[in-house]
Amino acid sequence: MQADPIREKLSYICKQFRIPGDILVYRWIPAGHINTAYYVAIYNGKEVTQLLVQKINTYVFREPIGMMRNIERITEYIRSQEMTMEKRRRLHFRHTEDRKNYLVLKDGVAVGDDVDFQDERVEFWRVYNFIECSTSFESAGGDPEVLRMSGKAFGRFNRQLKDFDAEQLTESIPHFHDTIHRMNTFFEIVEKDLLGRADSCRPEIEEIRACREFAGTLCRQIESGMLPIRVTHNDTKTNNILFDKDTLDPLVIIDLDTCMPGLACYDFGDTIRFAACTAEEDQPEGMRLDLDLMRAYTEGYLGEMKDVLSGAEIDSLSTGTAIITLELASRFLGDYLVGDKYFRIDYPEQNLRRAQAQLALFRDMMAHMDDMKRIIHEVCYER
């Protein structure tokens, strides 16, 4: 029988996490732009254990140990607040013999933490429970109920962590939503133009340049003390929620890699950007904001969070939605200019197309800013 190197590696990793048995089946999970994930089913002679085995992209997450410590603290805190939570509503990370919720490999062999995570021979892995009878949505598909339930899920997650001290967490990606820093970095990339691609996207570059001052609005509000820092997920796409397959009840939030100190409006706005729109993430043609879907998400989110957020935070939700869309446009375009190192692509100009789509959505959001503010006000104060 021909050797299967992926099966052999997954088997070795599971054994390091003290999971007995042999792999019955595994499959690569194509969702997501960043990490590499596999579904793995293991049979120990008595029962089948279903797992998700993930390799972390350490080009993106340069402090992976700190990231996993963040995840441990957050998941333990949520469990401590809701001791009776059913198993399907919990993320349970497996631990190695030395009680780590991660595994470092070098040349395919388990090693200690004292390694260079930028070394191509080094890999960083984790294993956690597979949530049975669950489903997720790569997009809301224009369904208001999916958006409403997504808002409920992310709102509940933010509410569960409302009293958690954000200073306990390390920044797994420094300056993640520091839009002033993001803009500075983007224009440094443009200036260097290492691959000679800037001329192919000059209109997009100049559009971002024209909005550079607006992009820093929330950073200035943080500095003034107007907006409080909270524990936020920072990647609130609908595919990071697992729903009950039959009832669509949200079960658990996954992919906690970017959980860090942040602003509630970015968690709110990122789902609007991703799911309350009329085209795919790399389709600028026909891309606009769907106000009905935006209202549905707002109803779900503020149903959990309106009594937690300050008045200034509620006022920031619409602005944050537009800014995070502009920020992501700059990130997609910046990645295109440096050779697509951050976001996984399926074709050569996908990151450019993603940037164009986000800019189209941003323009439509700015045109409908008063409508967004009105919807948020109606949901928050008039229900």
N, C-alpha and C positions, 0 to 999 in steps of 0.2 A: 504494500500500500504506500502511495506517495505521501511524503511528510507534508504536514500542514503547519507552517511556521506560526501563523496567527493563532491557531488552536493551541499549539504548544506554549506560546507566550501567555495567552489568557489563562491556561491551566496553571502555569507557574505563578502568575500573579495571584490567582485565587487561593492557591496553597499558602502564599505568603500572608494572606489575610485570614488564614486558619479556617478555610471553607473546605470541608472534606468532600470527596466524591470525584466523579469524572464528568466532563462536559458532554451533555447530550446533544446540544445544538447551540450555535452562536450565530449572530448576524450583525453586520455593520449597520449603524443607525445614521442615515444621511443628514438628518436635521441639524441645523446650527452652522454658524459661520466659523467657529473658533476651535473648539475641542474635537477630539475623535472619540466616539462612543460605540460600545458593543452591548447588545443584549446577550446574556449568557444564561443558560439553564444547566444546572448541575444536579446529578442524581447520586445520592450516597448509599443506595441500596434500600432505603426506606421511603425517602421523600425527595421531591424535586425542589430545589432552591433557585428562584429566579432573581437575577442580578443585573445591574448596569455597571459596566466596567469602562472607565473613562481615562483617556490620556489627556493631560492638561497641556495646552499650548503655552510653553514657557517663554516664547517670544512675546506673547501678549501679557501673561501673568508672570512677571519677573520675580515676584515674591510669593511663590506658590505655598510655602510653609505658612507664612502669615495669613494667606487666603484661607487655608484649611483650618487654621486656628479660629479665624472669624466665623467660619461655618459651624465649627464645634460649639462655640459660645452661643451663637444665635439659635441653633437647633435645640441645645440643652435649655436655653432660657424659655423658648416657646413651650417645650415639654413641661417645664417646671410651673408655668402659668396655667396649663391645661392638662392636669395629670390624668384625666379620664379620656383624653383624646384617643379615638380608635386608631389602630395600627396603620390603616391605609392613609391617614391624615398626617403621618410623620415621615420625615426623611431619616433613615437609619443608615449611618455610614459604618462599614466594617472596619475593624482595627487589626493591626498586625500584632505579633507576639509582644512587641515593646510598646503597645498601646498607642500607636500612631494611626491616624485616619488617612494616611497616604503611604505610598511606597515609591522609593527612588531606585531606579535601575540605571546601571552603567554597563554598556556592552551586554545588556540583557540579564545582568545579575544584580540582585538586591545589594545596595550599599548604604552607607550612612548619609547624613545630611550635608556633610562638608564637601560639596561638589559645585562646579560651575554649571548653573542651569542653562546657560547659553551654549554649552558643549553639545554638539549634535549626537554624541554617544549617550547622553543622559536623558532619561525619560521619567516623567512624574505621573503616577497613576493613583486612582482611587476607585473604591467599590462601594456601591450602596444598593439598598433594596429596590427591587422592581415593584411598582404599585400595580397590583392586579386589577383587572376589570376597569381599567382607566383608559382615557383617550386624551389627546391634545389636538389643537387646531393650529396648523401653519398660518392660517388667516381666519378671520371671523366669517369670511364668505358672505358678507353683507347681512348677517343674521344679528338683529339687535339683542336677542336673548343671550347669544354667546358673549357679546360685548358687556351686557349687564352683569352676567355671572363673572366675567373677567374682572370687571370693576369691583365686584364684591370680594373676589379672591385677593386682589392686590391691596384693596382697602383694609381687609381683615389682617393681612400680613403686616401692613404698616401699623395698624392699631395694636396688634399683639406686641409690637416692639416699641410702643410709644414711650414707655418708661425705661427702656434699655439705654444705658449710657453709651452713646456713640463713640466716646473717646476710648473705649475698650478695643475698638477695632482699628486695624491697620489699613492703610489704603492699598488694596491689592493692585490697583492701577493708579498711581499718583496722578493728580490733576484730572481725574476722569471727566468730571463735569465742570471743571474750571474753564469757562468759555473764553476768558481773556487769554489764558495760557494756550488753549486750543487754537485760537485765532493766530496768536504769535507763532506757534509751531507750524501752522498751515502756511503762513506767508514766508517762513524760513524755507520750507520745502519748495514753495513756488520759486523763490529767489535762486535756490541751488539748481533746481530743474535737472537733476542728475541723469535722467533718461531722455531728456529732450521732449517731454510730452506736453509741456505747458501751453505751447501754441495751439494744440489741438483742443484745448478747453479754456481758451482765453475769456469768452463771454461768461462762463460759470465762475471763473476766478474773480472777475470784476464785479459780478453780482454779489459774491460773498464779501468782497472788499467794501462795497457800498453799505453793507449791513453790519460791519464790524463793530461799530459803536453800540448798536442795539444788542448785539450778542453778549455784551458785558453787563447788561442791565441787572441781572440777578446777582452777579458777583458783587456789584456795588451795593446792592441791598443787604447782602450778607455782611459786608464790611461795616455798614451803618447800623447793624443789629436789628434790622427790620424783619429778617427771616431766620428762624431757628434751624439749627442743624439737627437732623434726625437720622435714625438708621433707615436706609433705603435700599431697595433691591437693585436699582439702576439698569435693569434689562427686562422691563416689564412687557415683553411680547406675549401674545396669547399662547405661543408654543412653550412657554415656561410655566404653564399651569396644567396640572393633570385634573381632568374632570371625571366624575363617575360616568361610565360608558352609557348607562341607561337613563339616568336622571339629569345629567349635565350639572349636577351639584359640584362645585369646585372642591377638590380634595386637598391638594398640597401644591405649594409653590416649589419649583425645582430650579436648578442652575443658580445657586447662591454665590457664585464666584465673585460677582461684582457688588455684593452687599458691603456697604461702607457708609461712612458719614455722608449725608447729602441732603437734598431738598425734596420735600413731598411733591412739589410741582413737576419735577423731572420724572418721578415714578408715574404720576398721573399722565403727563404729556407723552411719554414714550409709547404707551399703548395706543393713544389717539393717533399718533404718527404712524404706527405700524398697522393698525387694524381698522380705524375709522376713516378709511380712505377708499378711493374708487379704482385703484390699479395696484398691480404687484410692485414690490419694492424696487424693481429695476425697469419699470415701465413708465417713463415720463408722459407718454401720450395718454391723455384722459385722466391724469392724476389730479385729484382734488379732495378736499375735506368733505366727508359725509356728515352733515350736522345731525341727522337722526341717529346715526350710530354713535356720534360723540355724546348726544344726550343719554343714550342707553348706558354707555360706560359711566358717565357722570352720575347717573342715578345709582348704579351699583357701588361706585367708589365712595361717594359722599354719604350713602346710606350707612357706611361703616365709619367714615372719618370726619363728618361735618362737625361733630362735637369735640373732636380732638384738635383740629386745625384752628389757628388764629385767623382773625379777619384778614391780615396781611397775606397769610398763606393762601387763603381762598382766592384773594384777588390775584395772586401770582400764578394760578393754575393755567389761565389762558396764555399769559406771556410765556410761561415755562414750556407750554406745548409748542409754541412757535420757535422758541430759542433752541430747544433740543432737536427740532427738525433741521434748523439751519446748522447746528453743530454737527449733526450726523452727515449732512451734505458735505461739510468741510472735511470730515474724517474719511468718507468714501473717496472724495476727490484727492485728498492727500495721499491715501493709500494707492490710488491709481498712479499718481505722479512718482511714487518711490518703487513701483513694481509689484503692487498687490501682495504685500507681506503680512498684513493683519487679517483682512477678511478673505475667506475662502471664495474663489470664483469658479464659475463653470464655463466661462468663455472670456476672451481677452479683454474686452472693454466693459465688463459687467460693473466694475466699480465706478466707471464714468457714467454709465447709465443709471446706476443707483443714485449718484450725486445729482444728476439731472432731474430724476424723479422727486428727490427730496426738495430740491429748489422749487419745482413746480408746486409741490404741496405747501411749502413755506409761503409762496406768493399767495396761494388761495387762503391759507390761514390768516395772513395779514389782511386780506380783503374782507374776511369774515370775523375779524377780531371782536367787533361789537356783538355779533351773534353768539360767539363763544362765551363772552362775558355774561350776556343775557341768559343763556341756558344755565350756566353755573349758578347765577343768582337765583333763577327760578327754582332749580333743584334744591339749593341750599336753604333758601329763606321762605319759599312760598308753598312748600309741600306740607 
